[in-house]
Amino acid sequence: MTHPPSLSRRVYVVGLSDRVVAMDVAETIELHDRTAQIVFASTPDDLDATLNDLDQIEMAIVEWTSSEAERTRLATAVTARGGRLVLVGDAAGHATTQERAQRWRVLMRPFVTEDILAALGFGPASGLTCG
């Protein structure tokens, strides 16, 4: 059953290989969106299986390259569902400056809570490059 948008929980995809960091990111999201639904996916293939079940994605924060995000249909799925895609860490940093500026938000390591909040739209950040 699909709930009206006002009653639906916002969905956040967390695709980080370090379980502790993934849990910290999820906790930060939940502190600012108490009704958040967090979907964990440690690999691009893990996420592919769940994309069809997600009606809406507020944000996906993943440490995948842009080609991995596209291979999993993540970039298209997030955009089609009105969300934002944030690439994290070294893999994301290998994207060209032009690509980052045009297509992706990039959260470079090390990042702090304020950087995650900025990616969510709650203020300025030091480690976030926005496109």
Residue pairs with C-beta under 8 A, 6 or more apart in sequence:
2 8
2 55
5 56
8 55
8 56
9 35
9 36
9 37
10 33
10 35
10 36
10 37
10 56
10 58
11 36
11 37
11 38
11 39
11 54
11 55
11 56
11 57
11 58
12 26
12 29
12 33
12 36
12 37
12 38
12 39
12 57
12 58
12 59
12 60
12 61
13 39
13 41
13 47
13 54
13 57
13 59
13 60
13 61
13 62
13 74
13 78
14 22
14 25
14 26
14 29
14 38
14 39
14 40
14 41
14 60
14 61
14 62
15 40
15 41
15 42
15 43
15 44
15 46
15 47
15 60
15 61
15 62
15 63
15 64
16 22
16 25
16 42
16 61
16 62
16 63
16 88
17 42
17 63
22 40
22 42
25 61
25 116
26 38
26 40
28 113
28 116
28 117
29 36
29 38
29 116
29 120
30 36
30 38
32 117
32 120
32 122
33 58
33 120
36 58
39 47
39 50
39 54
41 47
41 50
41 62
44 64
44 68
44 69
44 71
44 72
44 74
45 72
47 62
47 72
47 74
48 72
48 73
51 72
51 73
51 74
51 77
54 77
54 81
55 81
56 81
56 82
56 83
57 77
57 78
57 81
57 82
57 83
58 82
58 83
58 84
59 78
59 83
59 84
59 85
59 86
59 119
59 120
60 74
60 78
60 83
60 84
60 85
60 86
61 86
61 88
61 107
61 116
61 119
62 68
62 69
62 74
62 85
62 86
62 87
62 88
63 87
63 88
63 89
63 90
63 91
63 92
64 72
64 74
64 87
64 91
64 92
65 87
65 91
65 92
65 94
65 95
66 75
66 87
66 92
66 95
66 99
66 103
66 104
68 91
69 75
69 85
69 87
69 104
70 76
74 85
75 85
75 103
78 84
78 85
79 85
84 105
84 119
85 104
85 105
86 104
86 105
86 106
86 107
86 119
86 128
87 95
87 104
87 105
87 106
87 107
88 106
88 107
88 108
88 109
88 111
89 107
89 108
89 109
90 109
92 100
92 104
92 106
92 107
92 108
93 106
93 108
95 104
95 106
100 106
100 129
100 131
101 129
101 131
102 131
103 131
104 131
105 119
105 128
105 129
105 130
105 131
106 128
106 129
107 115
107 116
107 119
107 127
107 128
107 129
108 127
108 128
108 129
109 127
110 127
111 125
111 127
111 128
112 126
112 127
114 123
114 124
114 125
114 126
115 125
115 126
115 127
115 128
117 123
117 125
118 124
118 125
118 128
119 125
119 128
